[in-house]
Amino acid sequence: VYMSIPYLTPSIFILGASIIFLGTFTNNELENFKLMRKIKHPIIIGHLIIIISIVLLTILTPFWYVFLTIYFLFSIYIVWQLKPKNIHRKYHIK
């Protein structure tokens, strides 16, 4: 049971990605999908399912500390890239 969840998480990820994809359809196109009519915010629900699958994969994998280190470094890189750049002062742009 322990190792079956990490193999199940790609299926959960694909389910979330499918919900996000179907969330981009118009209302007329969604009439064929009964499940999609019940979901009020498919884009948000799809993203939450994807995040849950990544968390499950991280927690239930034997080398979870490696994943946490990679995620931590990646988060630091993203924050560093999103840091506002002060080009106005450097190049005297008004």
N, C-alpha and C positions, 0 to 999 in steps of 0.2 A: 504494500500500500504506500510506503514512504516514497519509493522511486516512481510510482505511477503518476503522481501529481506533476512533477516537472515535465513529463512527457505529454500530459494533458494540457499544459498551459499554452502551447502553440495553437491548439484547437480553440481555446478560450480567446486568444488573441485574434484569430481569424473571425470568430463570431463578432467581436467588437468592431473589427475593421469592416465587416459586412454591414453591420448596423450603421456605421458612419457612412458607408457608400450608399446604402438605401436611403439615408436621411437627406441626400442631395437630390432625390427625385421630387417631382411635383406631386401634388395631391391626386391628380388624375392617374398618374402612373402607380401610385401606392395603393390604389383600390384593390389590386390583385393580391396584396400581402396582408393577411389578417393581423399578424403580429405587429407589423409596422403601424397599423392604425391605432393600436393600443398604446404605443410608446409616444409620449408627448414631446420629448426632446431627444431625438435619436442621436444627434451629434454628441451631446454631453454624455448620454448613457454609453455610447460606443467608446468614448475616451475613458470613461470610468472602468469599463470592462477590460480595456487594454492595460490600464494601470494596475488593476487587480491581478491580471495574469502575470505581469512583470514582477509584482510583489510576491506572488505565490512562487514563481520560479526562483526568485532570489532567496526567499526564506527556506524553501524545501530542497534546495540543492546542497549537496555535501560541502561544496566550496563556496558557501555564501559570502564569506569574508572577502573573497576575490572580487565578486560582483559589487559588493558595497564599496570597495576601494575604487573600482573603475567608475561607478556611478558618482562617487564623491569627487573624483578628479574631473569628470565630465561636467559636473555641476559648477565646480570652480571655474572651469574654462568658459562655460556659458555666461556666468556672472561677470567674468573678466571681459568678455566680448560685448556685453550689454552695458558696461560702464560708460557713462557719458564722456565723450571726448571734448576737450577744451580747445578746439581748433581756432575758435574766434580770438582768443587771447594770443595764441602762438603766432598767427598770421595776421593779426590786426584787422580782422574782418568785422564790419559793422552789420 
